[in-house]
């Protein structure tokens, strides 16, 4: 243990004696660890964001008209879920809430500016089950609507503001009754750039239709989602496939897989800088061995073993790697935080355990790469003949 401390002290001394050279090597490691860890942090934060947003809706089943014959049927009429099919879905779903809705794309104007948004039609009692308010009240009828926070922020709208919805010449003035909370990566009914109205107002805007674009089944017990899905399949897709049923669990897995692959590729590209840093460490260690040949000869002449000589140089590589990785890890928290704010606009994802784990892995990889870069120079130092080493100038 005493000798181990001596070799560590010798390694620290050599780092201090060649401070500028060591500093340049450390900067290379800092850049490498910062690059791969920041990219890893962003990728993990995206996965956490998507998973958390969709997991909250993991008990949802989306039921919509079958696309086997295309989005539209043989006529120009849009395919819809009929009242008869809705009754079958309700029966197959048991006591789980069933929420039918229609949707379209409408033109609207606010404060003299025009734009387009998604409009959704729901029964008043169904609205609180699928969305939350940021401010205002839920709608019960009349020419009142809920708008997404994105629309409210863009046009500086408040509860009580008015917007005009519909084609030019057939516009309808609508009162903003409430502003919706942004639910992020949602599905089925989006709360981004959307307007929520009741069925009666939707009929006035888009015309009455005998059916629904989609039905959400809110499965209370997520463990029974497969049973509910199978029951709906059995009731509606017996002889002919009339509806499609989407389970969000598969969507979560697909999105996570895509994000993971992209993140891995980007991290791999960033890892090139760590390879460059490893070459720098290798060069520093080779220079250290060449400069300390006589010192190695003296140590060997007093009985220091090969493994101990090798360990001394590995300690030096580990010190450089740890310092560089530590600084790079700290900076990656700042860099990753900035990326998360820019992309997700929610710094809380930075502190999720899977995200912070990237810092640990980044520091471990950075230190490990440095130690590996020092293996060959350490072995070369250990193999030097004491007679040749002592004779070196």
DRENZA-281465 format. One line per 10 residues: their letters; for each residue x, y negated, z negated of C-alpha. Coordinates in nm, 4 decimals, always signed. Example, Ala and Ser with C-alpha at 12.3 -4.5 7.8 and 13.67 -1.06 7.14 Angstrom:
REM residues 2
as	+1.2300,+0.4500,-0.7800; +1.3670,+0.1060,-0.7140
//
This chain:
REM residues 393
xxxxxxxxxx	+0.0000,+0.0000,+0.0000; +0.2919,-0.2341,-0.0825; +0.4554,-0.1609,+0.2539; +0.1255,-0.2180,+0.4323; +0.1115,-0.5642,+0.2724; +0.4703,-0.6337,+0.3846; +0.3882,-0.5450,+0.7451; +0.0754,-0.7606,+0.7339; +0.2857,-1.0489,+0.5982; +0.5382,-1.0015,+0.8785
xxxxxxxxxx	+0.2539,-1.0086,+1.1326; +0.1123,-1.3293,+0.9812; +0.4593,-1.4858,+0.9784; +0.5087,-1.4157,+1.3476; +0.1695,-1.5705,+1.4316; +0.2699,-1.8862,+1.2405; +0.6203,-1.9019,+1.3963; +0.4723,-1.8950,+1.7478; +0.1659,-2.1006,+1.6662; +0.1127,-2.2634,+2.0073
xxxxxxxxxx	+0.1446,-1.9334,+2.1937; -0.0890,-1.7646,+1.9459; -0.3351,-2.0539,+1.9729; -0.3574,-2.0181,+2.3508; -0.4184,-1.6451,+2.3160; -0.6889,-1.7094,+2.0547; -0.8608,-1.9645,+2.2810; -0.8869,-1.6964,+2.5503; -1.0561,-1.4607,+2.3041; -1.2883,-1.7403,+2.1848
xxxxxxxxxx	-1.4035,-1.8046,+2.5418; -1.4534,-1.4351,+2.6142; -1.6495,-1.3603,+2.2965; -1.8534,-1.6807,+2.3346; -1.9511,-1.5888,+2.6912; -2.0598,-1.2288,+2.6331; -2.2257,-1.2976,+2.2977; -2.4234,-1.6014,+2.4179; -2.5610,-1.4017,+2.7105; -2.6410,-1.1122,+2.4792
xxxxxxxxxx	-2.8191,-1.3458,+2.2370; -3.0366,-1.4898,+2.5147; -3.1236,-1.1431,+2.6499; -3.2170,-1.0100,+2.3048; -3.4190,-1.3239,+2.2258; -3.6162,-1.2786,+2.5482; -3.6891,-0.9168,+2.4582; -3.7963,-1.0152,+2.1064; -4.0201,-1.2920,+2.2455; -4.1896,-1.0686,+2.5001
xxxxxxxxxx	-4.2258,-0.7765,+2.2594; -4.3674,-0.9875,+1.9757; -4.6134,-1.1702,+2.2011; -4.7390,-0.8580,+2.3753; -4.7249,-0.6378,+2.0652; -4.9897,-0.8615,+1.9094; -5.2082,-0.7645,+2.2030; -5.0788,-0.4063,+2.2124; -5.4263,-0.2814,+2.1209; -5.5803,-0.4384,+2.4304
xxxxxxxxxx	-5.6948,-0.2432,+2.7308; -5.7553,-0.4351,+3.0510; -6.0259,-0.2926,+3.2747; -6.0691,-0.4306,+3.6247; -6.2168,-0.3138,+3.9583; -6.0234,-0.0395,+4.1325; -5.7823,-0.1577,+4.4015; -5.7873,+0.1683,+4.5987; -5.9648,-0.0047,+4.8842; -5.7868,-0.3363,+4.8272
xxxxxxxxxx	-5.8740,-0.6364,+4.6177; -6.1798,-0.6972,+4.8267; -6.4385,-0.4424,+4.9317; -6.5606,-0.3702,+5.2829; -6.7453,-0.7018,+5.2826; -6.6094,-1.0485,+5.2139; -6.7550,-1.0294,+4.8632; -6.5111,-1.0083,+4.5749; -6.5180,-0.6807,+4.3825; -6.6516,-0.7207,+4.0294
xxxxxxxxxx	-6.7316,-0.5061,+3.7286; -7.1093,-0.4711,+3.7266; -7.3431,-0.4926,+3.4273; -7.3973,-0.1162,+3.4553; -7.0233,-0.0520,+3.4417; -6.9905,-0.2930,+3.1487; -7.2533,-0.0930,+2.9582; -7.0545,+0.2257,+3.0187; -6.7345,+0.0563,+2.8995; -6.9093,-0.0611,+2.5824
xxxxxxxxxx	-7.0412,+0.2883,+2.5196; -6.7009,+0.4497,+2.5800; -6.5244,+0.1956,+2.3576; -6.7236,+0.2833,+2.0474; -6.7180,+0.0060,+1.7869; -6.4245,-0.1766,+1.9451; -6.5012,-0.5290,+2.0782; -6.5539,-0.5500,+2.4542; -6.4985,-0.8905,+2.6125; -6.5998,-0.9423,+2.9775
xxxxxxxxxx	-6.4893,-1.2557,+3.1590; -6.4685,-1.4192,+3.4977; -6.1841,-1.6309,+3.6260; -6.1060,-1.8574,+3.9144; -5.8725,-2.1333,+4.0259; -6.0158,-2.4854,+4.0161; -5.9208,-2.8405,+4.0989; -5.9364,-3.0875,+3.8118; -5.8458,-3.4499,+3.7542; -5.7433,-3.6333,+3.4383
xxxxxxxxxx	-5.6464,-3.9987,+3.3995; -5.6428,-4.0504,+3.7741; -5.4163,-3.7518,+3.8485; -5.5214,-3.4306,+4.0219; -5.3991,-3.0783,+3.9678; -5.5121,-2.7146,+3.9694; -5.5691,-2.4772,+3.6788; -5.7121,-2.1355,+3.5967; -6.0663,-2.1467,+3.4617; -6.2063,-1.8646,+3.2464
xxxxxxxxxx	-6.5666,-1.7961,+3.1587; -6.6457,-1.6237,+2.8279; -6.9440,-1.5836,+2.5993; -6.9131,-1.8281,+2.3051; -6.8941,-1.5461,+2.0473; -6.6077,-1.3777,+2.2370; -6.3778,-1.6797,+2.2559; -6.2486,-1.6708,+1.8928; -6.1506,-1.3041,+1.9367; -5.8936,-1.3720,+2.2068
xxxxxxxxxx	-5.7606,-1.7221,+2.1382; -5.6847,-1.9731,+1.8646; -5.7268,-2.3483,+1.8469; -5.4485,-2.5969,+1.7906; -5.7073,-2.8662,+1.7220; -6.0753,-2.9304,+1.7812; -6.3699,-2.6882,+1.7702; -6.4885,-2.3849,+1.9624; -6.7476,-2.4339,+2.2351; -7.1057,-2.3104,+2.2230
xxxxxxxxxx	-7.2459,-2.4499,+2.5460; -7.3046,-2.7690,+2.7396; -7.0427,-2.9507,+2.9470; -6.7647,-2.8819,+2.6991; -6.4377,-2.6940,+2.7454; -6.1188,-2.5819,+2.5760; -5.7941,-2.6706,+2.7499; -5.4413,-2.5332,+2.7162; -5.1796,-2.7316,+2.5293; -4.9768,-2.7560,+2.8525
xxxxxxxxxx	-5.2556,-2.9561,+3.0204; -5.3103,-3.1661,+2.7072; -4.9397,-3.2521,+2.6817; -4.8998,-3.3281,+3.0517; -5.1864,-3.5776,+3.0622; -5.1783,-3.6893,+2.6981; -5.5310,-3.5599,+2.6387; -5.6959,-3.5385,+2.2980; -6.0110,-3.3857,+2.1575; -6.2913,-3.6055,+2.2936
xxxxxxxxxx	-6.1100,-3.6828,+2.6214; -6.2853,-3.6131,+2.9494; -6.1655,-3.4350,+3.2621; -6.3357,-3.3833,+3.5963; -6.3507,-3.0269,+3.7269; -6.4570,-2.9097,+4.0733; -6.4102,-2.9918,+4.4399; -6.4266,-3.3510,+4.5556; -6.7853,-3.4626,+4.5824; -6.9030,-3.1845,+4.3485
xxxxxxxxxx	-6.7039,-3.2766,+4.0398; -6.8422,-3.2266,+3.6936; -6.7343,-3.4366,+3.3952; -6.6364,-3.2132,+3.1041; -6.5652,-3.3060,+2.7436; -6.2529,-3.1591,+2.5829; -6.3816,-2.9921,+2.2654; -6.0572,-2.8242,+2.1647; -5.6938,-2.7609,+2.2570; -5.5672,-2.4039,+2.2581
xxxxxxxxxx	-5.2569,-2.2648,+2.0914; -5.0018,-2.1346,+2.3387; -4.9902,-1.7545,+2.3046; -4.6758,-1.7191,+2.5153; -4.6416,-1.4034,+2.7234; -5.0038,-1.3099,+2.7103; -5.2061,-1.0942,+2.9439; -5.5620,-1.0841,+3.0668; -5.6570,-1.4357,+2.9616; -5.3716,-1.6826,+2.9814
xxxxxxxxxx	-5.3604,-1.9884,+2.7596; -5.1108,-2.1637,+2.9888; -5.2476,-2.4210,+3.2349; -5.6018,-2.3003,+3.1800; -5.9518,-2.4263,+3.1065; -6.1975,-2.2174,+2.9040; -6.5711,-2.2668,+2.9557; -6.8918,-2.0816,+2.8734; -7.0740,-1.8635,+3.1263; -7.3433,-2.1215,+3.1997
xxxxxxxxxx	-7.0943,-2.3994,+3.2830; -6.8870,-2.1581,+3.4934; -7.1980,-2.0739,+3.6975; -7.2481,-2.4441,+3.7650; -6.8873,-2.4815,+3.8789; -6.8345,-2.1581,+4.0741; -7.1836,-2.0247,+4.1384; -7.3603,-1.7356,+3.9696; -7.2085,-1.3907,+4.0179; -7.3447,-1.0464,+3.9332
xxxxxxxxxx	-7.0444,-0.9127,+3.7513; -6.7110,-0.9814,+3.5893; -6.3532,-1.0025,+3.7124; -6.2123,-0.8177,+3.4147; -6.3014,-0.6669,+3.0779; -6.0804,-0.6637,+2.7691; -6.1258,-0.3855,+2.5159; -5.9811,-0.4846,+2.1778; -5.8859,-0.1529,+2.0162; -5.8709,-0.2142,+1.6414
xxxxxxxxxx	-5.6648,+0.0958,+1.5620; -5.3700,+0.1044,+1.8032; -5.3197,+0.4751,+1.7281; -5.6540,+0.5457,+1.8960; -5.5818,+0.3487,+2.2131; -5.5184,+0.6642,+2.4167; -5.8511,+0.8130,+2.3052; -6.0401,+0.4960,+2.4044; -5.8589,+0.4810,+2.7374; -5.9415,+0.8447,+2.8096
xxxxxxxxxx	-6.3057,+0.7871,+2.7164; -6.3358,+0.4931,+2.9583; -6.1681,+0.6949,+3.2333; -6.4131,+0.9791,+3.1792; -6.7206,+0.7532,+3.1823; -6.6299,+0.5381,+3.4827; -6.3824,+0.7321,+3.6957; -6.5573,+1.0673,+3.7191; -6.6227,+1.1442,+4.0847; -6.4695,+0.8265,+4.2215
xxxxxxxxxx	-6.2169,+0.5829,+4.0801; -6.4129,+0.2637,+4.0227; -6.1933,+0.0827,+3.7705; -5.8258,+0.0474,+3.6817; -5.7209,+0.0559,+3.3162; -5.3960,-0.1061,+3.2073; -5.2316,-0.0311,+2.8754; -5.0016,-0.3107,+2.7552; -4.7562,-0.0664,+2.5991; -4.6348,+0.0340,+2.9440
xxxxxxxxxx	-4.6052,-0.3322,+3.0404; -4.3920,-0.4018,+2.7317; -4.1565,-0.1138,+2.8195; -4.1261,-0.2268,+3.1825; -4.0529,-0.5895,+3.0925; -3.7973,-0.4879,+2.8277; -3.6266,-0.2591,+3.0776; -3.6008,-0.5374,+3.3377; -3.4744,-0.7942,+3.0856; -3.2249,-0.5405,+2.9475
xxxxxxxxxx	-3.0862,-0.4636,+3.2941; -3.0531,-0.8306,+3.3904; -2.8942,-0.9107,+3.0539; -2.6457,-0.6258,+3.0948; -2.5403,-0.7482,+3.4405; -2.4994,-1.1089,+3.3239; -2.3073,-0.9972,+3.0141; -2.0843,-0.7844,+3.2354; -2.0018,-1.0861,+3.4504; -1.9297,-1.2913,+3.1382
xxxxxxxxxx	-1.7101,-1.0052,+3.0158; -1.4572,-1.0845,+3.2905; -1.3365,-1.3712,+3.0720; -1.2726,-1.1208,+2.7912; -1.0635,-0.9083,+3.0269; -0.8548,-1.2156,+3.1097; -0.8149,-1.2771,+2.7357; -0.7022,-0.9162,+2.6869; -0.4286,-0.9653,+2.9489; -0.3212,-1.2795,+2.7620
xxxxxxxxxx	-0.2971,-1.0870,+2.4328; -0.0977,-0.8121,+2.6061; +0.1449,-1.0723,+2.7393; +0.1813,-1.2367,+2.3974; +0.2508,-0.9028,+2.2306; +0.5086,-0.8016,+2.4918; +0.6874,-1.1331,+2.4399; +0.6749,-1.0767,+2.0641; +0.8372,-0.7340,+2.0995; +1.1146,-0.8663,+2.3268
xxxxxxxxxx	+1.1914,-1.1543,+2.0892; +1.2077,-0.9317,+1.7798; +1.4287,-0.6476,+1.9061; +1.7010,-0.7126,+1.6458; +1.4414,-0.7377,+1.3701; +1.3022,-0.4004,+1.4782; +1.6552,-0.2544,+1.4753; +1.7151,-0.3785,+1.1196; +1.3840,-0.2351,+0.9979; +1.4589,+0.1001,+1.1545
xxxxxxxxxx	+1.8105,+0.1069,+1.0096; +1.6705,+0.0784,+0.6562; +1.4329,+0.3677,+0.7128; +1.1127,+0.2132,+0.8419; +0.9214,+0.4745,+1.0421; +0.7883,+0.4430,+1.3948; +0.4247,+0.4342,+1.2826; +0.4986,+0.1471,+1.0459; +0.6713,-0.0543,+1.3200; +0.3769,+0.0100,+1.5485
xxxxxxxxxx	+0.1334,-0.0904,+1.2753; +0.3085,-0.4256,+1.2254; +0.2454,-0.5267,+1.5880; -0.1090,-0.3918,+1.5833; -0.1746,-0.6079,+1.2779; -0.0579,-0.9095,+1.4754; -0.2925,-0.8262,+1.7643; -0.5777,-0.7680,+1.5186; -0.5174,-1.1049,+1.3484; -0.5323,-1.2887,+1.6809
xxxxxxxxxx	-0.8404,-1.0909,+1.7850; -1.0246,-1.1450,+1.4572; -0.9598,-1.5200,+1.4466; -1.0636,-1.5633,+1.8104; -1.3697,-1.3388,+1.7695; -1.4804,-1.5159,+1.4525; -1.4626,-1.8591,+1.6136; -1.6228,-1.7271,+1.9325; -1.9032,-1.5646,+1.7315; -1.9793,-1.8883,+1.5441
xxxxxxxxxx	-1.9781,-2.0913,+1.8658; -2.1997,-1.8310,+2.0355; -2.4650,-1.8922,+1.7690; -2.4666,-2.2584,+1.8706; -2.4556,-2.1808,+2.2440; -2.7175,-1.9078,+2.2166; -2.9381,-2.1384,+2.0116; -2.9216,-2.4053,+2.2832; -3.0093,-2.1464,+2.5527; -3.3033,-2.0183,+2.3469
xxxxxxxxxx	-3.4322,-2.3727,+2.2963; -3.4067,-2.4427,+2.6695; -3.5690,-2.1157,+2.7809; -3.8078,-2.0225,+2.4979; -3.8369,-2.3557,+2.3127; -3.8481,-2.1715,+1.9789; -3.5276,-2.1486,+1.7742; -3.6809,-1.8880,+1.5398; -3.5948,-1.6148,+1.7941; -3.2259,-1.6822,+1.7219
xxxxxxxxxx	-3.2641,-1.5459,+1.3687; -3.4332,-1.2194,+1.4651; -3.2148,-0.9198,+1.3558; -3.1747,-0.7798,+1.7136; -3.0538,-1.1230,+1.8283; -2.8062,-1.1756,+1.5434; -2.6725,-0.8230,+1.5955; -2.5172,-0.9480,+1.9215; -2.2817,-1.1695,+1.7202; -2.1572,-0.8683,+1.5224
xxxxxxxxxx	-2.1131,-0.6604,+1.8366; -1.9419,-0.9484,+2.0191; -1.6915,-0.9976,+1.7376; -1.6286,-0.6228,+1.7130; -1.5702,-0.5954,+2.0886; -1.3412,-0.9002,+2.0909; -1.1290,-0.7675,+1.8036; -1.1258,-0.4166,+1.9498; -1.0109,-0.5393,+2.2909; -0.7235,-0.7285,+2.1282
xxxxxxxxxx	-0.6109,-0.4267,+1.9260; -0.6214,-0.2094,+2.2395; -0.4173,-0.4720,+2.4256; -0.1529,-0.4431,+2.1550; -0.1243,-0.0626,+2.1635; +0.1326,-0.0397,+2.4440; +0.3589,-0.3196,+2.3115; +0.3389,-0.1624,+1.9626; +0.4366,+0.1804,+2.0953; +0.7203,+0.0267,+2.2944
xxxxxxxxxx	+0.8506,-0.1431,+1.9794; +0.8237,+0.1809,+1.7814; +1.0252,+0.3764,+2.0417; +1.3206,+0.1369,+2.0485; +1.6512,+0.2989,+1.9487; +1.7883,+0.1326,+1.6324; +2.1442,+0.1310,+1.7767; +2.0315,-0.0382,+2.1017; +1.8063,-0.2758,+1.9085; +2.0872,-0.3861,+1.6723
xxx	+2.3216,-0.4398,+1.9681; +2.0687,-0.6665,+2.1444; +2.1385,-1.0389,+2.1460
//
